[in-house]
Amino acid sequence: MTSTDSATEPSTKPGPADDGRRRRRWGRAAALTAAALALLFLGTRLSLLPGLGDIFGEETHDRSGPAVLKSIQDMSRYEAAAGNFQVVVDLEKDTKYVPDVIRGSRTLYVGAGTVSAYVDLGRVTSGGVVVNKDRTTAELRLPHAVLGKPALDPDRSYAVSKQRGLLDRLGDFFSDNPGSEQAVNKLAAAHIGDAAKESGLAQRAEKNTTAMLKGLLESLGFEQVTVVYGTEGTGGS
């Protein structure tokens, strides 16, 4: 058996130099942590003082590119009325045989937007305007007023609450567009469009268009002006 002198074996115990280096590393780490906490505390306190909160405030930079004109379309519509609408959307999605806490979502969303009603004067043909020889009476045959597409106002639309299951939260975390409100936006626009159809907005637009045309033609010397909607001579009813 070969014996080894303990005096010649390499020592595994840290020496004084190693202890010193370790203490210095721990000291630097503790100092950095203390400095970070001090800055965080200082920033929180300064934000409570007028004029000093901007030192640690968040900045927003708009680096968007310039808007590019894609096309121009001539308009012949007379927008005679517009309605402001608001709807509360309660959208819930469930998965069969899976608890809502695992898979499912429910969003409560307030959608606000406008719907315009217009008369397309470009559809009026030559037969849609009848004037007597003395140019004292005129009869205009116009198409019925129609409703435009609902336009949601992002400044007045907002989500009240969102409830999502665990898998939905994980999906939002790895998604390029977490928490998308596309579904509730479409649903809100559909409800607003339905409400506009029942609001009498189109009839109001026809009334306003009639008043505008009568005022215009009477200022040109016509004594009698008649406006009829949805008749022949308008390129279709």
C-alpha positions in Angstrom: 0.0 0.0 0.0 1.3 3.4 -1.0 1.0 6.1 1.7 0.8 9.7 0.9 2.1 12.4 3.1 -0.7 14.7 4.1 1.7 17.6 3.9 2.1 17.1 0.1 -1.7 16.8 -0.7 -3.3 19.9 -2.4 -5.5 21.7 0.0 -9.2 22.1 -0.9 -10.0 24.6 1.8 -10.2 28.2 0.6 -7.3 30.3 1.6 -7.3 33.8 2.9 -7.0 35.2 -0.6 -10.1 33.3 -1.8 -12.1 34.5 1.2 -11.1 38.1 0.4 -12.1 37.9 -3.2 -15.4 36.3 -2.3 -16.2 39.0 0.3 -15.3 41.7 -2.3 -17.7 40.1 -4.9 -20.5 39.9 -2.3 -19.7 43.5 -1.3 -20.0 44.8 -4.9 -23.2 42.9 -5.5 -24.7 44.2 -2.3 -23.6 47.8 -3.2 -25.2 47.5 -6.7 -28.4 46.2 -5.2 -28.6 48.9 -2.7 -27.9 51.6 -5.3 -30.7 50.2 -7.6 -33.1 50.2 -4.7 -32.1 53.7 -3.7 -32.6 55.0 -7.3 -36.0 53.2 -7.4 -37.0 54.8 -4.1 -35.7 58.2 -5.2 -37.6 58.0 -8.5 -40.8 57.1 -6.6 -40.4 60.0 -4.2 -39.5 62.5 -6.9 -42.6 61.6 -8.9 -44.7 62.9 -6.0 -43.0 66.3 -6.2 -44.2 68.8 -8.8 -41.8 69.3 -11.7 -39.5 66.5 -10.7 -41.5 63.5 -11.9 -40.2 63.9 -15.4 -36.7 63.0 -14.4 -37.6 59.3 -14.1 -40.8 59.6 -16.3 -41.6 57.4 -19.2 -41.1 58.8 -22.7 -43.0 58.0 -25.8 -41.4 58.3 -29.3 -43.4 58.1 -32.5 -41.2 56.7 -35.2 -44.0 55.9 -37.6 -43.4 56.5 -41.3 -45.3 59.1 -43.3 -48.8 58.3 -44.5 -48.9 57.3 -48.1 -51.8 58.3 -50.4 -53.1 55.1 -52.1 -56.0 56.5 -54.1 -58.4 59.3 -54.5 -62.1 58.8 -55.1 -64.5 61.6 -56.1 -67.6 61.7 -53.9 -71.1 62.7 -54.9 -72.8 61.8 -51.6 -74.6 64.3 -49.5 -74.2 63.3 -45.9 -77.4 64.7 -44.4 -77.4 63.1 -41.0 -75.3 61.2 -38.5 -76.1 59.3 -35.4 -74.0 58.6 -32.3 -74.4 55.2 -30.8 -73.1 53.2 -27.8 -73.4 49.5 -27.0 -72.2 47.3 -24.2 -70.8 44.0 -25.7 -70.6 41.0 -23.4 -68.7 38.3 -25.4 -68.1 34.9 -23.8 -66.3 32.0 -25.4 -66.5 28.5 -23.8 -64.9 25.1 -24.6 -67.0 22.0 -24.1 -66.1 19.8 -21.1 -63.3 22.2 -20.1 -63.6 24.5 -17.1 -63.5 28.3 -17.8 -60.5 28.7 -15.5 -58.6 26.4 -17.9 -60.0 27.5 -21.3 -62.4 30.2 -22.0 -62.8 34.0 -22.1 -65.3 36.7 -21.3 -64.9 40.3 -22.4 -67.1 43.2 -21.3 -66.6 46.0 -23.8 -68.2 49.4 -24.4 -68.3 50.4 -28.1 -69.1 53.9 -29.2 -69.3 55.0 -32.8 -71.2 56.9 -35.4 -73.2 56.0 -38.5 -73.8 58.5 -41.3 -76.8 58.6 -43.7 -76.4 60.0 -47.1 -78.1 60.5 -50.5 -76.1 59.6 -53.5 -76.6 62.5 -55.9 -74.4 60.9 -58.4 -77.1 58.4 -59.3 -79.5 61.1 -60.5 -79.8 60.9 -64.3 -81.0 63.6 -66.7 -84.6 62.3 -66.3 -84.3 62.8 -62.5 -84.5 66.6 -62.8 -87.7 68.1 -64.4 -87.9 71.9 -64.8 -90.7 73.9 -66.5 -90.0 76.4 -69.3 -90.3 79.4 -67.0 -87.8 77.8 -64.6 -90.2 78.5 -61.7 -91.0 74.9 -60.7 -88.6 71.9 -60.4 -89.1 68.3 -59.5 -86.1 66.2 -58.3 -86.2 62.4 -58.3 -83.6 61.1 -55.9 -82.6 57.6 -54.6 -83.4 56.7 -51.1 -80.9 57.7 -48.4 -78.7 54.8 -47.3 -76.6 54.2 -44.2 -72.8 54.2 -44.2 -70.7 51.7 -42.3 -70.4 52.1 -38.6 -67.2 53.9 -37.5 -66.0 53.0 -34.0 -64.4 55.8 -32.0 -61.3 54.5 -30.3 -61.3 57.4 -27.9 -64.7 56.5 -26.5 -64.5 52.7 -26.8 -62.9 50.7 -24.1 -62.8 47.3 -22.4 -64.4 47.2 -19.0 -63.1 43.8 -18.0 -61.4 40.7 -19.4 -61.6 37.2 -17.9 -59.4 34.5 -19.5 -58.6 31.0 -18.7 -55.0 29.7 -18.1 -54.5 28.4 -21.7 -55.9 31.7 -23.1 -53.4 33.7 -21.0 -50.6 31.5 -22.2 -51.7 31.9 -25.8 -51.8 35.7 -25.4 -48.3 35.6 -23.9 -46.8 33.9 -27.0 -49.1 35.6 -29.5 -47.9 38.5 -31.7 -51.2 40.4 -30.8 -52.1 39.5 -27.2 -55.5 40.5 -25.9 -56.9 41.3 -29.4 -60.2 43.1 -29.4 -61.0 42.4 -33.0 -63.9 40.2 -32.2 -65.6 42.6 -29.8 -64.9 45.5 -32.2 -66.7 43.7 -35.0 -69.6 42.7 -32.7 -70.0 46.3 -31.5 -70.0 47.6 -35.0 -72.7 45.1 -36.0 -74.9 46.0 -33.1 -74.5 49.7 -33.8 -75.4 49.1 -37.5 -78.5 47.3 -36.4 -79.5 50.1 -34.1 -79.0 52.7 -36.9 -81.4 50.8 -39.1 -84.1 51.1 -36.4 -83.4 54.7 -35.5 -85.0 56.4 -38.5 -81.7 57.9 -39.5 -82.2 57.4 -43.2 -85.6 59.1 -43.1 -84.0 62.0 -41.2 -81.3 62.3 -44.0 -84.0 62.5 -46.7 -85.8 65.2 -44.8 -82.6 67.2 -44.4 -81.6 66.7 -48.1 -85.0 67.9 -49.2 -84.7 71.1 -47.0 -81.2 71.7 -48.4 -82.2 71.4 -52.1 -85.4 73.5 -51.6 -83.4 76.2 -50.0 -80.8 76.1 -52.7 -83.2 76.2 -55.7 -85.5 78.8 -54.1 -82.5 81.1 -53.7 -82.0 80.7 -57.5 -85.5 81.9 -58.2 -87.6 78.7 -58.2 -90.9 79.1 -56.7 -91.9 75.5 -56.2 -89.6 72.6 -55.6 -90.6 69.0 -55.2 -88.3 66.2 -54.1 -89.3 62.6 -54.6 -87.3 59.6 -53.4 -87.0 56.2 -54.9 -88.5 56.8 -58.3 -87.4 56.3 -61.9 -84.7 58.5 -63.3 -82.3 57.8 -60.4 -80.2 55.0 -61.9 -82.1 52.5 -59.7 -84.2 52.7 -56.6 
